[in-house]
Amino acid sequence: MITPHIEAETAARKWRGIRHPYSWQWALRNPLIQAGLVLGAGFGGLADGIVLHSILGWHHMICYSLDCQPASVAQLQQENTQDGYFLLVVWLMVLAGTALLFRAARAAGSAASGRVLLGAMLAGCGAFNFLEGLVNHQILGLHHVVPGSPHQLFFDMLYLANGVLFFFVGGWLIRSAPGLQANPPRLAP
């Protein structure tokens, strides 16, 4: 005999359209996964802004020339200011993800696992990289990974592929985490 609690949970899951414990609908309701996705998107944005914008100087948030090299000091200052606003937004995402992480730690029943958090962070970083690359690099043409390079499209595609790879590796880590399986129906004694 199935306990009333399990019957109610199964009915609620069916009502919400969640049939399998590993569905994305189910995963997105997990507080730890929510925190990891937001943290991953924030850290992915910070990595982009710090490494590609500031350290390597390959591009800025908005480029005004094909090779993304500023024509004047004033233009460089403007590009750096725009990069600063971008970094502020992704820093706020990291703060929000941290708040969500503390909320998840307090939530009863969330599968608290380093593997789940890492997977969600990788998935969030991958989603950020893919969407940022698709929108900013390909659709709007605001900048490219290595602007002006004869292999500009190749580097843009690598960036998109990196996003897809991180997203699916993160999803795999979440799905394969021990203890994340839904509770099987228990028979009453």
C-alpha positions in Angstrom: 0.0 0.0 0.0 1.3 3.5 -0.9 1.3 6.0 1.9 -1.0 9.1 1.6 2.0 11.4 1.5 3.5 9.6 -1.5 0.1 9.6 -3.3 -0.3 13.3 -2.7 3.2 14.0 -4.0 2.7 11.9 -7.1 -0.6 13.6 -7.8 1.0 17.0 -7.3 3.8 16.1 -9.6 1.3 14.9 -12.3 -0.7 18.1 -11.9 2.4 20.2 -12.4 3.2 18.1 -15.5 6.4 16.7 -13.9 6.5 13.0 -14.8 10.2 12.2 -14.2 12.4 13.3 -11.3 15.1 14.3 -13.8 13.0 16.6 -15.9 14.1 20.2 -16.3 10.9 21.3 -14.8 11.7 19.3 -11.7 15.3 20.5 -11.6 14.4 24.1 -11.9 12.3 23.8 -8.8 15.2 22.6 -6.8 16.6 25.5 -4.7 20.2 24.3 -4.9 20.0 24.1 -8.7 18.4 27.5 -8.9 21.3 28.9 -6.9 23.9 27.1 -9.0 22.4 28.3 -12.3 22.4 32.0 -11.1 25.9 31.6 -9.6 27.2 29.9 -12.7 25.8 32.7 -15.0 27.4 35.3 -12.8 30.7 33.6 -12.6 30.6 33.0 -16.4 30.0 36.7 -16.9 32.8 37.6 -14.6 35.2 35.2 -16.4 34.2 36.8 -19.7 34.6 40.3 -18.4 37.8 39.8 -16.5 39.7 37.5 -18.8 38.5 38.4 -22.3 37.7 42.1 -21.8 40.3 43.2 -19.2 43.3 40.8 -19.2 43.5 39.7 -22.8 41.8 42.8 -24.2 40.3 40.9 -27.1 37.0 42.9 -27.0 34.8 45.1 -25.0 31.1 44.9 -24.3 30.4 47.2 -27.3 33.0 47.5 -30.1 33.0 50.6 -32.3 35.4 49.2 -35.0 35.9 45.8 -36.7 39.0 45.0 -34.7 37.5 46.4 -31.4 40.6 48.7 -31.0 39.6 52.1 -29.6 40.5 55.1 -31.8 41.1 57.4 -28.9 41.6 57.5 -25.1 38.1 58.9 -24.7 36.7 55.9 -26.7 38.7 53.5 -24.5 37.3 55.1 -21.4 33.8 54.8 -22.8 34.3 51.1 -23.6 35.8 50.5 -20.1 32.8 52.2 -18.6 30.4 49.9 -20.5 32.5 46.9 -19.5 32.2 48.1 -15.9 28.4 48.2 -16.1 28.4 44.7 -17.5 30.7 43.5 -14.6 28.3 45.2 -12.2 25.4 43.3 -13.5 27.1 39.9 -13.3 28.5 40.7 -9.9 24.9 41.4 -8.8 24.0 38.0 -10.3 26.7 36.4 -8.1 25.2 38.2 -5.0 21.7 37.0 -5.9 23.1 33.4 -6.5 24.8 33.6 -3.0 21.5 34.6 -1.4 19.7 31.7 -3.3 22.4 29.4 -2.0 21.8 30.4 1.6 18.1 29.9 1.0 18.7 26.5 -0.5 20.8 25.5 2.6 17.9 26.3 4.8 15.3 24.6 2.6 14.3 21.2 3.9 14.5 18.4 1.4 16.8 20.1 -1.2 19.5 17.6 -2.2 22.5 19.4 -0.8 25.4 18.1 -2.8 28.6 19.6 -4.1 28.1 17.7 -7.3 24.6 19.2 -7.9 25.9 22.7 -7.1 28.9 22.3 -9.4 26.6 20.9 -12.2 24.1 23.7 -11.8 26.9 26.3 -11.8 28.4 24.7 -15.0 25.0 24.7 -16.6 24.4 28.3 -15.6 27.8 29.4 -17.0 27.2 27.4 -20.2 23.8 29.0 -20.6 25.2 32.5 -20.0 28.1 31.9 -22.5 25.8 30.5 -25.2 23.1 33.2 -24.9 25.7 36.0 -24.6 27.6 34.7 -27.6 24.5 34.2 -29.7 22.9 37.5 -28.9 26.0 39.8 -28.6 28.3 38.1 -31.1 26.0 36.8 -33.7 22.6 38.6 -33.6 23.5 42.1 -32.5 27.2 42.1 -33.6 28.2 44.2 -30.5 31.5 42.4 -30.4 33.3 39.1 -31.2 35.6 36.9 -29.1 38.6 37.9 -31.2 37.4 40.8 -33.4 39.3 41.4 -36.6 41.0 38.0 -36.6 40.8 36.1 -39.9 39.4 33.3 -37.7 36.8 35.5 -36.0 33.8 33.2 -36.8 35.8 30.2 -35.6 36.5 31.8 -32.2 32.8 32.8 -31.9 31.7 29.3 -32.7 34.2 27.9 -30.1 32.6 30.2 -27.5 29.1 29.0 -28.4 30.3 25.3 -28.3 31.9 26.0 -24.9 28.6 27.2 -23.6 26.8 24.1 -25.0 29.4 21.8 -23.6 29.3 23.4 -20.1 25.5 23.3 -20.1 25.3 19.6 -20.9 28.2 18.5 -18.6 26.5 20.5 -15.8 23.2 18.7 -16.6 24.9 15.3 -16.6 26.5 16.1 -13.1 23.1 17.1 -11.8 21.4 13.9 -13.2 24.1 11.6 -12.0 24.3 12.9 -8.4 23.7 10.2 -5.8 20.8 10.8 -3.6 19.0 13.1 -6.1 16.6 10.4 -7.2 12.9 10.9 -6.3 11.7 8.9 -3.3 10.3 5.7 -4.5 6.8 4.9 -3.2 7.0 3.2 0.2 4.7 0.4 1.1 2.9 0.8 4.4 3.7 -2.0 6.9 
